Amino acid sequence: MRYRQLGSSELKVSEIALGSWLTYGVGVERQNAEACVHAALACGINFIDTANGYGKGAAEDFLGGVLAGVERSSYVLATKLFFPMSPTDKGLSRAQVVKQLDASLSRLRTPYIDLYQCHRYDPETPLEETMRALTDAVSQGKVRYIGFSEWPADKIQAAISMAGVAKFVSSQPQYSMLWRGPEQAVIPLCTANGISQIVWSPLGQGVLTGKYLPDQPTPADSRANSSQMGHYFPKEWLARPVLQAIQDIKPLAASVGLSLSQFALAWVLRDRAVAAAIIGASRPAQVTENAVAAGADVPAALFLQAEGLLARALAAGAKA
């Protein structure tokens, strides 16, 4: 495993992080979920990402239990707040930061959170109120560093420009060979201000693993067919031109000894602005395979070929 500095913080995080969205505490049997966490630690993964909203606290509670016997300083723990925990508990107000942080600390069974993230921007709460509340959490020692997920560039800039508050060290956008929007504004702005990317869905909801084949039914046990997960799935990624392009990338990956998944993760990590790629896993073997992507040596020309194949396929799929 290789490690990168997380923005302007003192944290060194593994290039592969273990996520828990739609998996631990909700979508994956506990025995398998525990095995995935142990496999991650054994691979040198020290970065674990969750959120209070994942299973309404279930993911945090699961991680708090499975990590209870692990030396706290040996891993970096990140969680988030914003999405509703009840009809009245949501957003980024001072009251919610205080309440949700304490609840997360309790479920995670830890005295502090390494990285506390705003899961989305809250248009109903003044930005200064949010930033002051987060700054107080840092001052109290409950939080070491702060970050955000999926904030628009203008709101990121507003937070950066605010005086006398804790500074963001991380951004968590969706980013993959299939979803490159953050390259336009978010990544350049963050890079110029000491903010690293920790990206979610680097495998394009599993599409970039190659499990979905052109002209074939989607696998019965796949995310696209899941009653719990399917409504998050971008159906346009299942267009035939896209699925064929992904199969065409397989020989490129094989030429450097990588699977499609490893190649897609290595593509995300090609940019030093990215500190970590967050993976989801329901089986320990997936964790072990994906960990190989850390430090993978891939010629830039191969990445360019893959980008070209997908760009043409996405354009063709949009016209279909």
C-alpha positions as CSV (number, residue, x, y, z in Angstrom):
1,M,0.0,0.0,0.0
2,R,1.1,3.5,-0.7
3,Y,0.1,6.6,1.2
4,R,-0.5,10.3,0.4
5,Q,-0.8,13.5,2.4
6,L,-4.4,14.6,2.8
7,G,-4.4,18.2,1.7
8,S,-2.8,20.6,4.1
9,S,-3.4,18.2,7.1
10,E,-0.8,16.1,8.9
11,L,-2.8,12.9,7.9
12,K,-1.2,10.3,5.7
13,V,-3.9,8.2,4.1
14,S,-3.8,5.0,2.1
15,E,-4.3,5.5,-1.7
16,I,-7.2,3.1,-1.4
17,A,-9.9,3.9,1.2
18,L,-12.6,1.6,2.4
19,G,-16.1,3.1,2.1
20,S,-19.4,1.9,3.6
21,W,-22.2,3.5,1.5
22,L,-25.0,1.0,0.8
23,T,-22.9,-1.8,2.3
24,Y,-22.0,-2.2,5.9
25,G,-24.8,-2.2,8.4
26,V,-27.4,-2.4,5.7
27,G,-26.6,-4.2,2.4
28,V,-23.9,-6.8,3.3
29,E,-24.2,-9.6,5.8
30,R,-22.3,-8.9,9.0
31,Q,-19.8,-11.7,8.7
32,N,-18.8,-10.6,5.2
33,A,-18.7,-7.0,6.2
34,E,-16.3,-7.7,9.2
35,A,-14.1,-9.8,6.9
36,C,-13.9,-6.9,4.4
37,V,-12.7,-4.5,7.2
38,H,-10.1,-7.0,8.4
39,A,-8.9,-7.6,4.8
40,A,-8.6,-3.8,4.3
41,L,-6.4,-3.4,7.5
42,A,-4.3,-6.4,6.4
43,C,-3.7,-4.8,3.0
44,G,-2.4,-1.6,4.7
45,I,-5.6,0.4,4.1
46,N,-5.7,2.9,7.0
47,F,-8.5,5.2,5.7
48,I,-12.1,4.3,6.5
49,D,-14.9,6.5,5.3
50,T,-18.6,6.5,6.5
51,A,-21.5,8.8,7.2
52,N,-24.2,9.2,9.8
53,G,-26.8,8.9,7.0
54,Y,-25.6,5.4,5.8
55,G,-28.3,3.2,7.2
56,K,-29.4,6.0,9.6
57,G,-26.3,5.3,11.8
58,A,-26.1,1.6,11.1
59,A,-22.8,1.9,9.2
60,E,-21.2,3.9,11.9
61,D,-22.4,1.5,14.6
62,F,-21.1,-1.5,12.7
63,L,-17.7,0.2,12.2
64,G,-17.5,1.2,15.8
65,G,-18.0,-2.4,16.8
66,V,-15.6,-4.0,14.4
67,L,-12.8,-1.4,15.0
68,A,-13.2,-1.5,18.8
69,G,-10.2,-3.7,19.3
70,V,-7.9,-1.9,16.8
71,E,-5.4,0.6,17.9
72,R,-7.1,4.0,17.3
73,S,-4.0,5.8,16.0
74,S,-3.5,3.1,13.4
75,Y,-6.3,4.2,11.1
76,V,-7.9,7.4,9.8
77,L,-11.6,7.6,10.4
78,A,-13.8,9.9,8.4
79,T,-17.6,10.5,8.7
80,K,-20.1,13.0,7.5
81,L,-23.3,14.8,8.3
82,F,-26.1,16.6,6.4
83,F,-28.7,14.1,5.2
84,P,-31.9,13.5,7.4
85,M,-31.6,11.4,10.5
86,S,-35.2,12.1,11.4
87,P,-37.9,14.5,10.1
88,T,-36.3,17.3,12.1
89,D,-32.6,16.3,12.2
90,K,-30.9,17.3,9.0
91,G,-28.6,20.0,7.5
92,L,-25.5,21.9,8.8
93,S,-26.9,24.2,11.4
94,R,-24.8,24.7,14.6
95,A,-27.3,22.7,16.5
96,Q,-27.1,19.8,14.0
97,V,-23.3,19.9,13.9
98,V,-23.2,19.6,17.8
99,K,-25.9,16.9,17.9
100,Q,-24.9,14.8,15.0
101,L,-21.2,14.9,15.9
102,D,-21.8,13.6,19.4
103,A,-24.1,10.9,18.0
104,S,-21.4,9.8,15.5
105,L,-18.7,9.7,18.2
106,S,-21.0,7.5,20.3
107,R,-21.8,5.1,17.5
108,L,-18.2,4.9,16.3
109,R,-17.0,4.4,19.9
110,T,-14.2,6.9,19.5
111,P,-13.2,10.1,21.3
112,Y,-12.4,11.9,18.1
113,I,-13.1,11.9,14.3
114,D,-10.0,12.4,12.1
115,L,-12.0,13.9,9.2
116,Y,-15.5,15.4,9.7
117,Q,-17.2,16.2,6.4
118,C,-20.2,18.2,5.2
119,H,-22.0,15.6,3.1
120,R,-23.6,18.3,0.9
121,Y,-23.9,22.1,1.0
122,D,-26.8,23.3,3.1
123,P,-28.5,26.3,1.4
124,E,-30.8,26.7,4.4
125,T,-28.0,27.5,6.9
126,P,-25.6,30.5,6.6
127,L,-22.2,29.2,5.7
128,E,-20.6,31.2,8.5
129,E,-22.7,29.4,11.1
130,T,-21.6,26.0,9.7
131,M,-18.0,26.9,9.6
132,R,-18.0,28.4,13.1
133,A,-19.6,25.2,14.4
134,L,-17.0,23.0,12.7
135,T,-14.2,25.2,14.0
136,D,-15.5,24.8,17.5
137,A,-15.6,21.0,17.0
138,V,-11.9,21.2,16.0
139,S,-11.0,23.4,19.0
140,Q,-12.8,21.0,21.4
141,G,-10.7,18.1,20.1
142,K,-13.7,16.1,18.8
143,V,-12.6,16.6,15.2
144,R,-9.0,16.8,13.8
145,Y,-9.8,18.1,10.3
146,I,-12.8,19.0,8.2
147,G,-13.9,18.4,4.6
148,F,-16.9,18.5,2.3
149,S,-18.5,16.3,-0.3
150,E,-20.1,17.5,-3.6
151,W,-20.0,21.2,-2.9
152,P,-20.2,23.7,-5.8
153,A,-17.1,25.6,-6.6
154,D,-18.5,29.0,-5.5
155,K,-19.4,27.7,-2.1
156,I,-15.9,26.1,-1.7
157,Q,-14.4,29.5,-2.5
158,A,-16.6,31.2,0.0
159,A,-15.4,28.9,2.7
160,I,-11.8,29.3,1.7
161,S,-12.1,33.0,1.9
162,M,-13.6,33.1,5.3
163,A,-11.3,34.3,8.0
164,G,-10.9,32.9,11.5
165,V,-12.3,29.4,10.8
166,A,-10.9,25.9,10.4
167,K,-9.8,25.2,6.8
168,F,-11.1,22.4,4.7
169,V,-8.5,19.7,3.8
170,S,-10.6,17.4,1.7
171,S,-13.2,17.3,-1.0
172,Q,-15.2,14.1,-1.7
173,P,-16.6,14.2,-5.2
174,Q,-17.9,11.4,-7.5
175,Y,-15.0,10.9,-9.9
176,S,-14.1,8.2,-12.4
177,M,-13.4,7.5,-16.1
178,L,-17.2,7.7,-16.5
179,W,-17.7,10.8,-14.4
180,R,-15.2,13.6,-14.9
181,G,-17.1,16.7,-14.0
182,P,-14.9,17.7,-11.0
183,E,-12.0,18.3,-13.4
184,Q,-13.6,21.5,-14.6
185,A,-13.6,23.7,-11.5
186,V,-13.6,21.7,-8.2
187,I,-10.3,19.9,-8.5
188,P,-8.3,23.0,-9.8
189,L,-9.7,25.2,-7.1
190,C,-9.0,22.7,-4.4
191,T,-5.5,22.0,-5.6
192,A,-4.7,25.7,-5.4
193,N,-5.9,25.8,-1.8
194,G,-4.4,22.7,-0.1
195,I,-7.5,20.5,-0.4
196,S,-7.2,16.9,-1.6
197,Q,-9.8,14.8,-3.4
198,I,-11.0,11.6,-1.8
199,V,-13.2,10.3,-4.5
200,W,-16.3,8.1,-4.3
201,S,-17.5,5.7,-6.9
202,P,-14.1,5.5,-8.7
203,L,-15.4,2.3,-10.4
204,G,-18.5,4.0,-11.8
205,Q,-21.0,2.1,-9.5
206,G,-19.2,-1.2,-10.5
207,V,-19.6,-0.6,-14.3
208,L,-15.9,-0.2,-14.7
209,T,-15.3,-3.7,-13.3
210,G,-16.6,-5.1,-16.5
211,K,-19.3,-7.2,-14.8
212,Y,-22.0,-5.7,-17.1
213,L,-21.6,-7.1,-20.6
214,P,-23.0,-5.8,-23.9
215,D,-26.2,-7.5,-25.0
216,Q,-26.4,-9.5,-21.8
217,P,-28.8,-9.3,-18.9
218,T,-27.5,-7.4,-15.9
219,P,-26.3,-9.9,-13.2
220,A,-29.0,-10.8,-10.7
221,D,-26.8,-9.9,-7.7
222,S,-25.5,-6.6,-9.2
223,R,-26.1,-3.1,-7.9
224,A,-28.1,-2.2,-11.0
225,N,-30.6,-4.9,-10.1
226,S,-30.7,-4.2,-6.4
227,S,-33.9,-3.0,-4.8
228,Q,-31.9,-1.1,-2.2
229,M,-29.2,0.3,-4.5
230,G,-30.6,0.4,-8.0
231,H,-32.3,3.8,-7.8
232,Y,-28.8,5.4,-7.4
233,F,-27.6,3.7,-10.6
234,P,-27.0,5.9,-13.8
235,K,-28.8,3.7,-16.3
236,E,-27.0,5.5,-19.2
237,W,-23.8,3.8,-18.2
238,L,-25.5,0.5,-19.3
239,A,-25.8,1.7,-22.9
240,R,-24.3,-0.8,-25.3
241,P,-21.6,1.6,-26.6
242,V,-20.4,2.2,-23.1
243,L,-20.3,-1.4,-22.1
244,Q,-18.5,-2.3,-25.3
245,A,-15.9,0.4,-24.7
246,I,-15.2,-1.0,-21.2
247,Q,-14.6,-4.4,-22.6
248,D,-12.3,-2.8,-25.2
249,I,-10.3,-1.3,-22.3
250,K,-9.7,-4.8,-20.8
251,P,-6.7,-5.6,-23.0
252,L,-5.2,-2.2,-22.2
253,A,-5.4,-3.1,-18.5
254,A,-4.1,-6.7,-19.1
255,S,-1.1,-5.3,-21.0
256,V,0.2,-3.9,-17.6
257,G,-0.9,-6.9,-15.5
258,L,-4.1,-5.2,-14.1
259,S,-7.7,-6.1,-14.0
260,L,-10.3,-3.6,-15.2
261,S,-11.0,-2.6,-11.6
262,Q,-7.4,-2.0,-10.8
263,F,-6.9,0.0,-14.1
264,A,-9.9,2.2,-13.3
265,L,-8.6,2.9,-9.8
266,A,-5.1,3.6,-11.1
267,W,-6.6,6.1,-13.5
268,V,-8.2,8.0,-10.6
269,L,-4.9,7.9,-8.7
270,R,-2.8,9.1,-11.7
271,D,-3.6,12.7,-10.5
272,R,-1.7,13.7,-7.3
273,A,-4.6,16.0,-6.5
274,V,-6.4,12.8,-5.5
275,A,-5.3,11.5,-2.1
276,A,-7.5,8.3,-2.1
277,A,-10.0,6.4,-4.0
278,I,-12.9,5.0,-1.9
279,I,-13.9,1.5,-2.7
280,G,-17.0,-0.4,-1.7
281,A,-16.7,-4.1,-1.1
282,S,-19.1,-7.0,-0.2
283,R,-16.4,-9.7,-0.2
284,P,-12.8,-9.6,1.1
285,A,-11.4,-10.7,-2.2
286,Q,-12.7,-7.4,-3.7
287,V,-10.7,-5.5,-1.1
288,T,-7.5,-7.4,-1.8
289,E,-7.9,-7.0,-5.6
290,N,-8.5,-3.3,-5.4
291,A,-5.6,-2.7,-3.1
292,V,-3.2,-3.7,-5.8
293,A,-4.1,-0.5,-7.7
294,A,-2.1,1.5,-5.2
295,G,1.2,2.4,-6.8
296,A,0.3,0.7,-10.1
297,D,2.7,1.9,-12.9
298,V,0.6,2.6,-16.0
299,P,1.9,4.5,-19.0
300,A,0.0,7.7,-19.6
301,A,-0.7,6.6,-23.2
302,L,-2.8,3.7,-22.1
303,F,-4.9,6.0,-19.9
304,L,-5.4,8.3,-22.9
305,Q,-6.5,5.4,-25.1
306,A,-9.1,4.4,-22.5
307,E,-10.3,8.0,-22.1
308,G,-10.8,8.2,-25.9
309,L,-12.8,4.9,-26.0
310,L,-15.1,6.0,-23.2
311,A,-15.6,9.6,-24.5
312,R,-16.7,8.3,-27.9
313,A,-18.9,5.7,-26.3
314,L,-20.6,8.1,-23.9
315,A,-21.3,10.5,-26.8
316,A,-22.8,7.6,-28.9
317,G,-24.9,6.4,-25.9
318,A,-26.3,9.9,-25.4
319,K,-27.4,10.0,-29.0
320,A,-29.0,6.6,-28.9
